[in-house]
């Protein structure tokens, strides 16, 4: 069976919304940190043999965290 990206995205969003209380925190080892020209960060969180691709979008409210992330590059 083939599913659209939109279907999978909505399905997973509903699954997460129904299973977890917000806000959620995910703990893992950060690797492959890259900063885009726009200033956003892309990285991988890993734990055991699983990993999640992540994006951190920087805005005026996140400049302090932006400085801390620059130390990991």
N, C-alpha and C positions, 0 to 999 in steps of 0.2 A: 504494500500500500504506500502511496506517496502523499505527503502532507505539504502544504505551503508553509513558508517561513512565518507568515502572519498567523496561521492556525497554531503552530508550535509555540510561537511567542505568547499568544493569548492563553493557550492551555497551561504553559509553565507559570505565567503570571497568576492565573487563577489558583493553581496548585499551591504556589508559595503563599499567596494571600490567605488561603484557607488553612494552611498548616502551621504558619509561624506568626507570632505576635510582633508587631512593628514597634520600634525599629529593631532590626536584626544586625548582629555583628558576626563577621566571618573571620575566623582565626586561621592563619596559615603562614607559610614562608613566602616572602615576596622575592620574585626574580624577574629578569628580563625587563627592567624598568627603562622606559623610553619616553622622552619628552617631545611632543610635536611642536611644529613651528608656531602653532596657536597657543602653546603653553600647557596643553592638556597632557596628562600622563597615561601611559598604557603599560600594564604589567601583568604578571601571572602570580596567582596565589596557589600554593601547593600544600598538600597534607597527605602523607602516605603516598599512594600511587594515583591520587586524583589531583586535578588542577582546574582552575577557573581563570579564564581571560577576563581582565578587568580594565575599566577606564575610570580615570579621575578627572573630572572637568573643572578646571580652575576658573574662578571668578573673583570679583572684588572681595568677597567674604571669605575666601580661602587662601589668601596670600601668605599667612603665617605658616600654614601647612605646606604650601608650595616651597617655602624656604627649607623646611625640614626634608622634603622629598629630594631636593637638589643634592643633599649630602649623600644620597644613595647612588647617584649616577656615577 
